[in-house]
């Protein structure tokens, strides 16, 4: 059974968002994944992390246990909470279809202190995106410094 630790991070709500996934086989870390996912709320980022984790592990294992510090995601997947947000409902349907690829899938809520690695991956994804934007001259500087005030009037 694979143990899959997931986290979504959003800097703002909504804000720039990333997902982090760390996969363990017994006590051995076998892989890590990070991805910038655009402008999302924190809950959307958490759901994106779960969706991507299922996509990644579909062809690797038949049995997985998802570990997340998101009370909302865990309780909604366990059907303890209803999903009211339309965006989350759409992602949830995709997740339900992905879950069918596994013989066994479980969900476990963990504390944030036990999810540091996935959190770090999610935040690095955002940082990498910001570095890329800063270093990409084709995106421009974002200011109009070549115009003086009199030209704007």
N, CA, C and O atoms as a GROMACS GRO file, in nm:
protein
  612
    1UNK      N    1   0.085  -0.118   0.000
    1UNK     CA    2   0.000   0.000   0.000
    1UNK      C    3   0.089   0.125   0.000
    1UNK      O    4   0.185   0.135   0.077
    2UNK      N    5   0.055   0.218  -0.088
    2UNK     CA    6   0.126   0.345  -0.091
    2UNK      C    7   0.060   0.444   0.004
    2UNK      O    8  -0.062   0.450   0.016
    3UNK      N    9   0.143   0.521   0.072
    3UNK     CA   10   0.096   0.630   0.156
    3UNK      C   11   0.125   0.758   0.081
    3UNK      O   12   0.240   0.789   0.051
    4UNK      N   13   0.020   0.834   0.052
    4UNK     CA   14   0.031   0.953  -0.031
    4UNK      C   15  -0.007   1.074   0.052
    4UNK      O   16  -0.121   1.088   0.097
    5UNK      N   17   0.091   1.163   0.072
    5UNK     CA   18   0.070   1.286   0.149
    5UNK      C   19   0.046   1.399   0.051
    5UNK      O   20   0.125   1.419  -0.041
    6UNK      N   21  -0.064   1.472   0.069
    6UNK     CA   22  -0.101   1.578  -0.024
    6UNK      C   23  -0.120   1.710   0.049
    6UNK      O   24  -0.155   1.713   0.167
    7UNK      N   25  -0.096   1.819  -0.025
    7UNK     CA   26  -0.126   1.950   0.030
    7UNK      C   27  -0.146   2.049  -0.083
    7UNK      O   28  -0.080   2.041  -0.187
    8UNK      N   29  -0.237   2.141  -0.062
    8UNK     CA   30  -0.258   2.252  -0.152
    8UNK      C   31  -0.228   2.380  -0.077
    8UNK      O   32  -0.264   2.394   0.040
    9UNK      N   33  -0.162   2.474  -0.144
    9UNK     CA   34  -0.129   2.601  -0.081
    9UNK      C   35  -0.180   2.713  -0.170
    9UNK      O   36  -0.172   2.706  -0.292
   10UNK      N   37  -0.232   2.818  -0.106
   10UNK     CA   38  -0.279   2.934  -0.179
   10UNK      C   39  -0.234   3.058  -0.105
   10UNK      O   40  -0.258   3.072   0.015
   11UNK      N   41  -0.169   3.147  -0.176
   11UNK     CA   42  -0.123   3.272  -0.116
   11UNK      C   43  -0.226   3.379  -0.148
   11UNK      O   44  -0.215   3.451  -0.247
   12UNK      N   45  -0.324   3.386  -0.062
   12UNK     CA   46  -0.442   3.468  -0.082
   12UNK      C   47  -0.558   3.371  -0.097
   12UNK      O   48  -0.538   3.251  -0.115
   13UNK      N   49  -0.678   3.423  -0.090
   13UNK     CA   50  -0.792   3.333  -0.098
   13UNK      C   51  -0.903   3.398  -0.182
   13UNK      O   52  -0.997   3.452  -0.123
   14UNK      N   53  -0.897   3.395  -0.314
   14UNK     CA   54  -0.803   3.316  -0.395
   14UNK      C   55  -0.669   3.386  -0.410
   14UNK      O   56  -0.654   3.505  -0.383
   15UNK      N   57  -0.573   3.307  -0.453
   15UNK     CA   58  -0.439   3.358  -0.476
   15UNK      C   59  -0.359   3.258  -0.557
   15UNK      O   60  -0.412   3.155  -0.601
   16UNK      N   61  -0.232   3.288  -0.577
   16UNK     CA   62  -0.145   3.196  -0.648
   16UNK      C   63  -0.140   3.066  -0.570
   16UNK      O   64  -0.124   3.067  -0.448
   17UNK      N   65  -0.154   2.954  -0.640
   17UNK     CA   66  -0.169   2.827  -0.571
   17UNK      C   67  -0.078   2.719  -0.628
   17UNK      O   68  -0.044   2.720  -0.746
   18UNK      N   69  -0.040   2.627  -0.540
   18UNK     CA   70   0.041   2.514  -0.579
   18UNK      C   71  -0.005   2.389  -0.506
   18UNK      O   72  -0.073   2.396  -0.404
   19UNK      N   73   0.035   2.274  -0.560
   19UNK     CA   74   0.006   2.147  -0.495
   19UNK      C   75   0.137   2.073  -0.470
   19UNK      O   76   0.233   2.085  -0.545
   20UNK      N   77   0.138   1.998  -0.362
   20UNK     CA   78   0.252   1.916  -0.328
   20UNK      C   79   0.207   1.775  -0.293
   20UNK      O   80   0.106   1.756  -0.225
   21UNK      N   81   0.283   1.677  -0.340
   21UNK     CA   82   0.250   1.537  -0.318
   21UNK      C   83   0.378   1.463  -0.285
   21UNK      O   84   0.479   1.478  -0.354
   22UNK      N   85   0.374   1.383  -0.179
   22UNK     CA   86   0.489   1.301  -0.142
   22UNK      C   87   0.438   1.158  -0.122
   22UNK      O   88   0.340   1.136  -0.050
   23UNK      N   89   0.505   1.063  -0.186
   23UNK     CA   90   0.459   0.924  -0.186
   23UNK      C   91   0.560   0.837  -0.111
   23UNK      O   92   0.680   0.844  -0.135
   24UNK      N   93   0.507   0.756  -0.020
   24UNK     CA   94   0.588   0.662   0.056
   24UNK      C   95   0.540   0.519   0.030
   24UNK      O   96   0.421   0.494   0.018
   25UNK      N   97   0.635   0.428   0.023
   25UNK     CA   98   0.608   0.284   0.021
   25UNK      C   99   0.670   0.232   0.150
   25UNK      O  100   0.792   0.229   0.165
   26UNK      N  101   0.585   0.191   0.241
   26UNK     CA  102   0.626   0.159   0.378
   26UNK      C  103   0.691   0.284   0.436
   26UNK      O  104   0.625   0.387   0.445
   27UNK      N  105   0.817   0.279   0.477
   27UNK     CA  106   0.882   0.397   0.534
   27UNK      C  107   0.977   0.466   0.437
   27UNK      O  108   1.051   0.556   0.476
   28UNK      N  109   0.974   0.425   0.311
   28UNK     CA  110   1.065   0.480   0.211
   28UNK      C  111   0.995   0.582   0.123
   28UNK      O  112   0.893   0.552   0.060
   29UNK      N  113   1.051   0.702   0.118
   29UNK     CA  114   0.999   0.804   0.027
   29UNK      C  115   1.036   0.763  -0.115
   29UNK      O  116   1.154   0.747  -0.147
   30UNK      N  117   0.936   0.746  -0.201
   30UNK     CA  118   0.965   0.700  -0.337
   30UNK      C  119   0.951   0.810  -0.442
   30UNK      O  120   1.010   0.801  -0.549
   31UNK      N  121   0.872   0.913  -0.413
   31UNK     CA  122   0.862   1.023  -0.508
   31UNK      C  123   0.800   1.146  -0.444
   31UNK      O  124   0.735   1.140  -0.339
   32UNK      N  125   0.822   1.258  -0.511
   32UNK     CA  126   0.761   1.384  -0.472
   32UNK      C  127   0.723   1.458  -0.599
   32UNK      O  128   0.787   1.443  -0.703
   33UNK      N  129   0.618   1.537  -0.588
   33UNK     CA  130   0.567   1.608  -0.704
   33UNK      C  131   0.518   1.744  -0.658
   33UNK      O  132   0.462   1.759  -0.550
   34UNK      N  133   0.540   1.844  -0.743
   34UNK     CA  134   0.487   1.978  -0.717
   34UNK      C  135   0.439   2.038  -0.846
   34UNK      O  136   0.492   2.009  -0.954
   35UNK      N  137   0.337   2.123  -0.835
   35UNK     CA  138   0.282   2.187  -0.955
   35UNK      C  139   0.215   2.318  -0.918
   35UNK      O  140   0.142   2.326  -0.819
   36UNK      N  141   0.241   2.420  -0.996
   36UNK     CA  142   0.169   2.546  -0.984
   36UNK      C  143   0.035   2.527  -1.053
   36UNK      O  144   0.031   2.479  -1.167
   37UNK      N  145  -0.076   2.563  -0.988
   37UNK     CA  146  -0.208   2.538  -1.045
   37UNK      C  147  -0.288   2.665  -1.074
   37UNK      O  148  -0.407   2.658  -1.104
   38UNK      N  149  -0.224   2.781  -1.066
   38UNK     CA  150  -0.290   2.906  -1.104
   38UNK      C  151  -0.352   2.978  -0.986
   38UNK      O  152  -0.305   2.968  -0.873
   39UNK      N  153  -0.457   3.049  -1.015
   39UNK     CA  154  -0.529   3.128  -0.915
   39UNK      C  155  -0.641   3.043  -0.857
   39UNK      O  156  -0.736   3.009  -0.927
   40UNK      N  157  -0.630   3.007  -0.730
   40UNK     CA  158  -0.727   2.917  -0.665
   40UNK      C  159  -0.748   2.961  -0.520
   40UNK      O  160  -0.665   3.030  -0.461
   41UNK      N  161  -0.861   2.917  -0.465
   41UNK     CA  162  -0.879   2.928  -0.320
   41UNK      C  163  -0.799   2.816  -0.255
   41UNK      O  164  -0.753   2.724  -0.323
   42UNK      N  165  -0.784   2.822  -0.126
   42UNK     CA  166  -0.711   2.716  -0.056
   42UNK      C  167  -0.782   2.582  -0.072
   42UNK      O  168  -0.718   2.480  -0.096
   43UNK      N  169  -0.914   2.581  -0.060
   43UNK     CA  170  -0.989   2.455  -0.074
   43UNK      C  171  -0.976   2.398  -0.215
   43UNK      O  172  -0.962   2.277  -0.232
   44UNK      N  173  -0.981   2.484  -0.316
   44UNK     CA  174  -0.962   2.438  -0.453
   44UNK      C  175  -0.823   2.378  -0.472
   44UNK      O  176  -0.807   2.275  -0.538
   45UNK      N  177  -0.722   2.442  -0.413
   45UNK     CA  178  -0.585   2.390  -0.423
   45UNK      C  179  -0.575   2.253  -0.356
   45UNK      O  180  -0.508   2.164  -0.408
   46UNK      N  181  -0.639   2.237  -0.242
   46UNK     CA  182  -0.638   2.107  -0.173
   46UNK      C  183  -0.701   1.998  -0.261
   46UNK      O  184  -0.648   1.888  -0.270
   47UNK      N  185  -0.814   2.030  -0.324
   47UNK     CA  186  -0.878   1.934  -0.413
   47UNK      C  187  -0.793   1.904  -0.536
   47UNK      O  188  -0.788   1.790  -0.582
   48UNK      N  189  -0.727   2.007  -0.589
   48UNK     CA  190  -0.637   1.985  -0.704
   48UNK      C  191  -0.523   1.891  -0.666
   48UNK      O  192  -0.481   1.809  -0.746
   49UNK      N  193  -0.474   1.904  -0.543
   49UNK     CA  194  -0.367   1.815  -0.495
   49UNK      C  195  -0.416   1.670  -0.492
   49UNK      O  196  -0.344   1.579  -0.533
   50UNK      N  197  -0.537   1.650  -0.442
   50UNK     CA  198  -0.591   1.514  -0.437
   50UNK      C  199  -0.611   1.458  -0.578
   50UNK      O  200  -0.574   1.344  -0.605
   51UNK      N  201  -0.669   1.537  -0.665
   51UNK     CA  202  -0.691   1.490  -0.803
   51UNK      C  203  -0.559   1.450  -0.869
   51UNK      O  204  -0.550   1.343  -0.930
   52UNK      N  205  -0.458   1.535  -0.856
   52UNK     CA  206  -0.328   1.505  -0.919
   52UNK      C  207  -0.265   1.382  -0.854
   52UNK      O  208  -0.203   1.302  -0.924
   53UNK      N  209  -0.277   1.366  -0.724
   53UNK     CA  210  -0.221   1.248  -0.656
   53UNK      C  211  -0.283   1.120  -0.709
   53UNK      O  212  -0.213   1.022  -0.732
   54UNK      N  213  -0.414   1.122  -0.729
   54UNK     CA  214  -0.481   1.003  -0.782
   54UNK      C  215  -0.438   0.977  -0.926
   54UNK      O  216  -0.419   0.861  -0.964
   55UNK      N  217  -0.424   1.081  -1.005
   55UNK     CA  218  -0.378   1.064  -1.143
   55UNK      C  219  -0.238   1.003  -1.146
   55UNK      O  220  -0.210   0.916  -1.229
   56UNK      N  221  -0.152   1.048  -1.058
   56UNK     CA  222  -0.013   1.001  -1.056
   56UNK      C  223  -0.004   0.856  -1.011
   56UNK      O  224   0.073   0.778  -1.067
   57UNK      N  225  -0.081   0.820  -0.911
   57UNK     CA  226  -0.068   0.686  -0.852
   57UNK      C  227  -0.156   0.580  -0.918
   57UNK      O  228  -0.143   0.462  -0.886
   58UNK      N  229  -0.244   0.620  -1.007
   58UNK     CA  230  -0.336   0.525  -1.072
   58UNK      C  231  -0.263   0.406  -1.133
   58UNK      O  232  -0.308   0.292  -1.120
   59UNK      N  233  -0.151   0.431  -1.198
   59UNK     CA  234  -0.081   0.325  -1.270
   59UNK      C  235   0.032   0.263  -1.188
   59UNK      O  236   0.107   0.180  -1.237
   60UNK      N  237   0.043   0.305  -1.062
   60UNK     CA  238   0.155   0.260  -0.979
   60UNK      C  239   0.110   0.162  -0.871
   60UNK      O  240   0.184   0.070  -0.836
   61UNK      N  241  -0.010   0.180  -0.820
   61UNK     CA  242  -0.055   0.098  -0.708
   61UNK      C  243  -0.205   0.071  -0.716
   61UNK      O  244  -0.281   0.148  -0.775
   62UNK      N  245  -0.246  -0.039  -0.655
   62UNK     CA  246  -0.388  -0.072  -0.646
   62UNK      C  247  -0.449  -0.026  -0.514
   62UNK      O  248  -0.570  -0.007  -0.502
   63UNK      N  249  -0.362  -0.008  -0.414
   63UNK     CA  250  -0.409   0.032  -0.281
   63UNK      C  251  -0.330   0.154  -0.235
   63UNK      O  252  -0.207   0.154  -0.234
   64UNK      N  253  -0.404   0.259  -0.197
   64UNK     CA  254  -0.339   0.380  -0.147
   64UNK      C  255  -0.413   0.433  -0.026
   64UNK      O  256  -0.532   0.410  -0.007
   65UNK      N  257  -0.338   0.505   0.056
   65UNK     CA  258  -0.395   0.577   0.169
   65UNK      C  259  -0.353   0.722   0.155
   65UNK      O  260  -0.234   0.754   0.155
   66UNK      N  261  -0.452   0.810   0.142
   66UNK     CA  262  -0.428   0.953   0.127
   66UNK      C  263  -0.420   1.015   0.265
   66UNK      O  264  -0.508   0.994   0.349
   67UNK      N  265  -0.314   1.092   0.288
   67UNK     CA  266  -0.296   1.166   0.413
   67UNK      C  267  -0.305   1.315   0.381
   67UNK      O  268  -0.235   1.364   0.292
   68UNK      N  269  -0.391   1.386   0.451
   68UNK     CA  270  -0.408   1.529   0.425
   68UNK      C  271  -0.437   1.603   0.555
   68UNK      O  272  -0.499   1.549   0.646
   69UNK      N  273  -0.390   1.728   0.561
   69UNK     CA  274  -0.422   1.810   0.678
   69UNK      C  275  -0.548   1.893   0.655
   69UNK      O  276  -0.584   1.976   0.738
   70UNK      N  277  -0.616   1.871   0.542
   70UNK     CA  278  -0.739   1.943   0.512
   70UNK      C  279  -0.859   1.867   0.569
   70UNK      O  280  -0.900   1.763   0.518
   71UNK      N  281  -0.913   1.921   0.675
   71UNK     CA  282  -1.033   1.861   0.736
   71UNK      C  283  -1.147   1.857   0.635
   71UNK      O  284  -1.220   1.759   0.628
   72UNK      N  285  -1.160   1.963   0.556
   72UNK     CA  286  -1.268   1.970   0.458
   72UNK      C  287  -1.258   1.856   0.356
   72UNK      O  288  -1.355   1.784   0.334
   73UNK      N  289  -1.141   1.840   0.294
   73UNK     CA  290  -1.125   1.738   0.191
   73UNK      C  291  -1.150   1.599   0.249
   73UNK      O  292  -1.226   1.520   0.191
   74UNK      N  293  -1.089   1.570   0.360
   74UNK     CA  294  -1.104   1.436   0.419
   74UNK      C  295  -1.249   1.408   0.454
   74UNK      O  296  -1.302   1.303   0.419
   75UNK      N  297  -1.315   1.502   0.522
   75UNK     CA  298  -1.454   1.478   0.563
   75UNK      C  299  -1.550   1.476   0.445
   75UNK      O  300  -1.651   1.406   0.450
   76UNK      N  301  -1.520   1.550   0.339
   76UNK     CA  302  -1.606   1.542   0.221
   76UNK      C  303  -1.586   1.410   0.147
   76UNK      O  304  -1.682   1.352   0.098
   77UNK      N  305  -1.463   1.362   0.139
   77UNK     CA  306  -1.439   1.233   0.073
   77UNK      C  307  -1.500   1.118   0.153
   77UNK      O  308  -1.544   1.018   0.096
   78UNK      N  309  -1.503   1.132   0.284
   78UNK     CA  310  -1.563   1.030   0.370
   78UNK      C  311  -1.715   1.048   0.386
   78UNK      O  312  -1.780   0.976   0.462
   79UNK      N  313  -1.770   1.146   0.314
   79UNK     CA  314  -1.913   1.175   0.312
   79UNK      C  315  -1.967   1.223   0.447
   79UNK      O  316  -2.086   1.208   0.476
   80UNK      N  317  -1.880   1.281   0.528
   80UNK     CA  318  -1.924   1.341   0.654
   80UNK      C  319  -1.973   1.483   0.634
   80UNK      O  320  -2.059   1.531   0.708
   81UNK      N  321  -1.918   1.552   0.532
   81UNK     CA  322  -1.959   1.688   0.496
   81UNK      C  323  -2.013   1.686   0.354
   81UNK      O  324  -1.967   1.609   0.270
   82UNK      N  325  -2.112   1.770   0.329
   82UNK     CA  326  -2.162   1.788   0.194
   82UNK      C  327  -2.072   1.886   0.119
   82UNK      O  328  -2.007   1.972   0.179
   83UNK      N  329  -2.068   1.871  -0.013
   83UNK     CA  330  -1.992   1.963  -0.096
   83UNK      C  331  -2.091   2.065  -0.151
   83UNK      O  332  -2.182   2.029  -0.225
   84UNK      N  333  -2.073   2.190  -0.115
   84UNK     CA  334  -2.166   2.294  -0.156
   84UNK      C  335  -2.110   2.380  -0.271
   84UNK      O  336  -2.186   2.432  -0.352
   85UNK      N  337  -1.980   2.394  -0.277
   85UNK     CA  338  -1.915   2.478  -0.377
   85UNK      C  339  -1.917   2.410  -0.514
   85UNK      O  340  -1.877   2.294  -0.527
   86UNK      N  341  -1.965   2.481  -0.616
   86UNK     CA  342  -1.979   2.421  -0.749
   86UNK      C  343  -1.846   2.378  -0.809
   86UNK      O  344  -1.837   2.271  -0.869
   87UNK      N  345  -1.742   2.459  -0.793
   87UNK     CA  346  -1.609   2.421  -0.846
   87UNK      C  347  -1.561   2.293  -0.779
   87UNK      O  348  -1.509   2.204  -0.846
   88UNK      N  349  -1.578   2.284  -0.647
   88UNK     CA  350  -1.536   2.163  -0.576
   88UNK      C  351  -1.620   2.043  -0.615
   88UNK      O  352  -1.570   1.930  -0.619
   89UNK      N  353  -1.747   2.064  -0.645
   89UNK     CA  354  -1.833   1.954  -0.691
   89UNK      C  355  -1.780   1.896  -0.822
   89UNK      O  356  -1.779   1.774  -0.840
   90UNK      N  357  -1.736   1.983  -0.912
   90UNK     CA  358  -1.684   1.935  -1.042
   90UNK      C  359  -1.556   1.855  -1.021
   90UNK      O  360  -1.539   1.748  -1.080
   91UNK      N  361  -1.466   1.907  -0.939
   91UNK     CA  362  -1.341   1.834  -0.913
   91UNK      C  363  -1.371   1.703  -0.841
   91UNK      O  364  -1.308   1.601  -0.866
   92UNK      N  365  -1.468   1.707  -0.750
   92UNK     CA  366  -1.506   1.588  -0.674
   92UNK      C  367  -1.555   1.477  -0.766
   92UNK      O  368  -1.526   1.359  -0.743
   93UNK      N  369  -1.630   1.513  -0.870
   93UNK     CA  370  -1.677   1.412  -0.966
   93UNK      C  371  -1.558   1.346  -1.037
   93UNK      O  372  -1.556   1.225  -1.058
   94UNK      N  373  -1.460   1.427  -1.074
   94UNK     CA  374  -1.340   1.372  -1.137
   94UNK      C  375  -1.268   1.277  -1.041
   94UNK      O  376  -1.221   1.170  -1.080
   95UNK      N  377  -1.260   1.317  -0.915
   95UNK     CA  378  -1.193   1.236  -0.813
   95UNK      C  379  -1.267   1.104  -0.795
   95UNK      O  380  -1.204   0.998  -0.784
   96UNK      N  381  -1.399   1.109  -0.792
   96UNK     CA  382  -1.478   0.986  -0.777
   96UNK      C  383  -1.448   0.889  -0.891
   96UNK      O  384  -1.436   0.769  -0.869
   97UNK      N  385  -1.437   0.941  -1.012
   97UNK     CA  386  -1.403   0.855  -1.126
   97UNK      C  387  -1.263   0.798  -1.113
   97UNK      O  388  -1.240   0.681  -1.146
   98UNK      N  389  -1.168   0.878  -1.067
   98UNK     CA  390  -1.031   0.829  -1.048
   98UNK      C  391  -1.024   0.723  -0.939
   98UNK      O  392  -0.946   0.628  -0.949
   99UNK      N  393  -1.105   0.738  -0.835
   99UNK     CA  394  -1.105   0.641  -0.724
   99UNK      C  395  -1.142   0.500  -0.773
   99UNK      O  396  -1.100   0.401  -0.713
  100UNK      N  397  -1.218   0.492  -0.878
  100UNK     CA  398  -1.260   0.362  -0.931
  100UNK      C  399  -1.143   0.281  -0.985
  100UNK      O  400  -1.156   0.160  -1.006
  101UNK      N  401  -1.030   0.346  -1.009
  101UNK     CA  402  -0.911   0.277  -1.061
  101UNK      C  403  -0.837   0.197  -0.953
  101UNK      O  404  -0.747   0.119  -0.984
  102UNK      N  405  -0.875   0.216  -0.829
  102UNK     CA  406  -0.806   0.152  -0.718
  102UNK      C  407  -0.891   0.041  -0.657
  102UNK      O  408  -1.013   0.052  -0.650
  103UNK      N  409  -0.825  -0.064  -0.613
  103UNK     CA  410  -0.896  -0.169  -0.539
  103UNK      C  411  -0.933  -0.119  -0.400
  103UNK      O  412  -1.040  -0.151  -0.348
  104UNK      N  413  -0.843  -0.040  -0.342
  104UNK     CA  414  -0.864   0.012  -0.207
  104UNK      C  415  -0.806   0.152  -0.198
  104UNK      O  416  -0.693   0.177  -0.238
  105UNK      N  417  -0.888   0.244  -0.146
  105UNK     CA  418  -0.842   0.380  -0.123
  105UNK      C  419  -0.897   0.427   0.011
  105UNK      O  420  -1.015   0.411   0.040
  106UNK      N  421  -0.810   0.484   0.090
  106UNK     CA  422  -0.851   0.533   0.222
  106UNK      C  423  -0.808   0.678   0.238
  106UNK      O  424  -0.721   0.728   0.167
  107UNK      N  425  -0.871   0.743   0.334
  107UNK     CA  426  -0.842   0.883   0.363
  107UNK      C  427  -0.816   0.899   0.512
  107UNK      O  428  -0.892   0.850   0.595
  108UNK      N  429  -0.708   0.969   0.544
  108UNK     CA  430  -0.672   0.991   0.684
  108UNK      C  431  -0.636   1.137   0.705
  108UNK      O  432  -0.552   1.193   0.634
  109UNK      N  433  -0.701   1.198   0.804
  109UNK     CA  434  -0.665   1.335   0.841
  109UNK      C  435  -0.542   1.332   0.931
  109UNK      O  436  -0.534   1.252   1.025
  110UNK      N  437  -0.446   1.419   0.901
  110UNK     CA  438  -0.325   1.430   0.982
  110UNK      C  439  -0.304   1.577   1.019
  110UNK      O  440  -0.363   1.666   0.959
  111UNK      N  441  -0.221   1.599   1.118
  111UNK     CA  442  -0.190   1.737   1.158
  111UNK      C  443  -0.098   1.802   1.056
  111UNK      O  444  -0.030   1.733   0.980
  112UNK      N  445  -0.096   1.933   1.056
  112UNK     CA  446  -0.007   2.006   0.965
  112UNK      C  447   0.140   1.970   0.991
  112UNK      O  448   0.221   1.968   0.898
  113UNK      N  449   0.172   1.943   1.115
  113UNK     CA  450   0.312   1.911   1.149
  113UNK      C  451   0.355   1.777   1.090
  113UNK      O  452   0.474   1.753   1.073
  114UNK      N  453   0.260   1.691   1.057
  114UNK     CA  454   0.292   1.562   0.994
  114UNK      C  455   0.286   1.570   0.841
  114UNK      O  456   0.307   1.471   0.772
  115UNK      N  457   0.256   1.690   0.790
  115UNK     CA  458   0.242   1.707   0.646
  115UNK      C  459   0.339   1.812   0.591
  115UNK      O  460   0.312   1.874   0.488
  116UNK      N  461   0.447   1.831   0.658
  116UNK     CA  462   0.542   1.937   0.624
  116UNK      C  463   0.602   1.917   0.484
  116UNK      O  464   0.619   2.014   0.411
  117UNK      N  465   0.632   1.793   0.447
  117UNK     CA  466   0.696   1.770   0.317
  117UNK      C  467   0.604   1.807   0.201
  117UNK      O  468   0.648   1.872   0.106
  118UNK      N  469   0.479   1.768   0.208
  118UNK     CA  470   0.384   1.802   0.100
  118UNK      C  471   0.360   1.953   0.097
  118UNK      O  472   0.350   2.012  -0.010
  119UNK      N  473   0.352   2.014   0.214
  119UNK     CA  474   0.335   2.159   0.222
  119UNK      C  475   0.453   2.230   0.158
  119UNK      O  476   0.435   2.328   0.085
  120UNK      N  477   0.572   2.183   0.186
  120UNK     CA  478   0.693   2.242   0.128
  120UNK      C  479   0.690   2.232  -0.025
  120UNK      O  480   0.722   2.329  -0.094
  121UNK      N  481   0.653   2.116  -0.077
  121UNK     CA  482   0.645   2.098  -0.223
  121UNK      C  483   0.545   2.196  -0.284
  121UNK      O  484   0.572   2.255  -0.388
  122UNK      N  485   0.430   2.213  -0.221
  122UNK     CA  486   0.328   2.305  -0.273
  122UNK      C  487   0.380   2.448  -0.275
  122UNK      O  488   0.356   2.522  -0.371
  123UNK      N  489   0.449   2.488  -0.170
  123UNK     CA  490   0.501   2.624  -0.164
  123UNK      C  491   0.618   2.646  -0.259
  123UNK      O  492   0.634   2.755  -0.313
  124UNK      N  493   0.699   2.544  -0.280
  124UNK     CA  494   0.808   2.556  -0.377
  124UNK      C  495   0.750   2.574  -0.518
  124UNK      O  496   0.806   2.648  -0.599
  125UNK      N  497   0.638   2.506  -0.547
  125UNK     CA  498   0.574   2.522  -0.678
  125UNK      C  499   0.536   2.668  -0.702
  125UNK      O  500   0.555   2.720  -0.812
  126UNK      N  501   0.483   2.733  -0.600
  126UNK     CA  502   0.447   2.875  -0.613
  126UNK      C  503   0.573   2.960  -0.627
  126UNK      O  504   0.579   3.048  -0.713
  127UNK      N  505   0.673   2.933  -0.543
  127UNK     CA  506   0.798   3.009  -0.550
  127UNK      C  507   0.864   2.995  -0.687
  127UNK      O  508   0.911   3.093  -0.743
  128UNK      N  509   0.866   2.873  -0.740
  128UNK     CA  510   0.925   2.850  -0.872
  128UNK      C  511   0.851   2.930  -0.980
  128UNK      O  512   0.913   2.987  -1.070
  129UNK      N  513   0.720   2.933  -0.970
  129UNK     CA  514   0.641   3.011  -1.066
  129UNK      C  515   0.678   3.159  -1.057
  129UNK      O  516   0.696   3.225  -1.160
  130UNK      N  517   0.688   3.211  -0.935
  130UNK     CA  518   0.722   3.352  -0.917
  130UNK      C  519   0.862   3.383  -0.969
  130UNK      O  520   0.884   3.489  -1.028
  131UNK      N  521   0.957   3.292  -0.948
  131UNK     CA  522   1.093   3.311  -1.001
  131UNK      C  523   1.092   3.312  -1.153
  131UNK      O  524   1.159   3.393  -1.216
  132UNK      N  525   1.016   3.221  -1.212
  132UNK     CA  526   1.005   3.212  -1.356
  132UNK      C  527   0.949   3.342  -1.413
  132UNK      O  528   1.002   3.396  -1.510
  133UNK      N  529   0.844   3.391  -1.352
  133UNK     CA  530   0.782   3.516  -1.399
  133UNK      C  531   0.879   3.632  -1.387
  133UNK      O  532   0.885   3.718  -1.475
  134UNK      N  533   0.954   3.634  -1.278
  134UNK     CA  534   1.049   3.744  -1.256
  134UNK      C  535   1.162   3.740  -1.358
  134UNK      O  536   1.210   3.844  -1.402
  135UNK      N  537   1.205   3.620  -1.397
  135UNK     CA  538   1.318   3.605  -1.488
  135UNK      C  539   1.280   3.601  -1.635
  135UNK      O  540   1.368   3.600  -1.721
  136UNK      N  541   1.151   3.599  -1.667
  136UNK     CA  542   1.108   3.588  -1.806
  136UNK      C  543   1.086   3.728  -1.863
  136UNK      O  544   0.985   3.793  -1.834
  137UNK      N  545   1.181   3.775  -1.943
  137UNK     CA  546   1.172   3.909  -2.000
  137UNK      C  547   1.052   3.927  -2.091
  137UNK      O  548   1.003   4.039  -2.108
  138UNK      N  549   1.003   3.820  -2.151
  138UNK     CA  550   0.891   3.832  -2.243
  138UNK      C  551   0.762   3.873  -2.172
  138UNK      O  552   0.667   3.919  -2.236
  139UNK      N  553   0.760   3.857  -2.040
  139UNK     CA  554   0.641   3.895  -1.965
  139UNK      C  555   0.640   4.045  -1.934
  139UNK      O  556   0.538   4.098  -1.890
  140UNK      N  557   0.751   4.115  -1.957
  140UNK     CA  558   0.758   4.257  -1.930
  140UNK      C  559   0.780   4.285  -1.783
  140UNK      O  560   0.774   4.195  -1.700
  141UNK      N  561   0.805   4.410  -1.752
  141UNK     CA  562   0.837   4.447  -1.615
  141UNK      C  563   0.714   4.471  -1.531
  141UNK      O  564   0.722   4.470  -1.408
  142UNK      N  565   0.600   4.492  -1.594
  142UNK     CA  566   0.479   4.517  -1.519
  142UNK      C  567   0.458   4.663  -1.487
  142UNK      O  568   0.353   4.700  -1.434
  143UNK      N  569   0.557   4.749  -1.518
  143UNK     CA  570   0.535   4.892  -1.496
  143UNK      C  571   0.556   4.966  -1.628
  143UNK      O  572   0.610   4.912  -1.724
  144UNK      N  573   0.513   5.087  -1.631
  144UNK     CA  574   0.526   5.170  -1.750
  144UNK      C  575   0.625   5.281  -1.724
  144UNK      O  576   0.595   5.399  -1.746
  145UNK      N  577   0.742   5.246  -1.677
  145UNK     CA  578   0.841   5.346  -1.636
  145UNK      C  579   0.890   5.430  -1.752
  145UNK      O  580   0.938   5.542  -1.729
  146UNK      N  581   0.881   5.380  -1.878
  146UNK     CA  582   0.928   5.460  -1.990
  146UNK      C  583   0.832   5.576  -2.021
  146UNK      O  584   0.869   5.667  -2.095
  147UNK      N  585   0.713   5.575  -1.967
  147UNK     CA  586   0.621   5.686  -1.983
  147UNK      C  587   0.634   5.780  -1.865
  147UNK      O  588   0.638   5.735  -1.750
  148UNK      N  589   0.641   5.907  -1.892
  148UNK     CA  590   0.640   5.999  -1.778
  148UNK      C  591   0.498   6.046  -1.752
  148UNK      O  592   0.409   6.022  -1.834
  149UNK      N  593   0.478   6.110  -1.643
  149UNK     CA  594   0.343   6.152  -1.603
  149UNK      C  595   0.276   6.239  -1.707
  149UNK      O  596   0.155   6.227  -1.728
  150UNK      N  597   0.352   6.327  -1.773
  150UNK     CA  598   0.289   6.419  -1.869
  150UNK      C  599   0.233   6.343  -1.990
  150UNK      O  600   0.135   6.387  -2.050
  151UNK      N  601   0.293   6.230  -2.025
  151UNK     CA  602   0.242   6.152  -2.138
  151UNK      C  603   0.111   6.082  -2.102
  151UNK      O  604   0.033   6.047  -2.191
  152UNK      N  605   0.087   6.060  -1.975
  152UNK     CA  606  -0.036   5.991  -1.932
  152UNK      C  607  -0.157   6.085  -1.930
  152UNK      O  608  -0.270   6.038  -1.929
  153UNK      N  609  -0.134   6.215  -1.928
  153UNK     CA  610  -0.245   6.311  -1.917
  153UNK      C  611  -0.309   6.340  -2.047
  153UNK      O  612  -0.404   6.419  -2.053
   0.00000   0.00000   0.00000
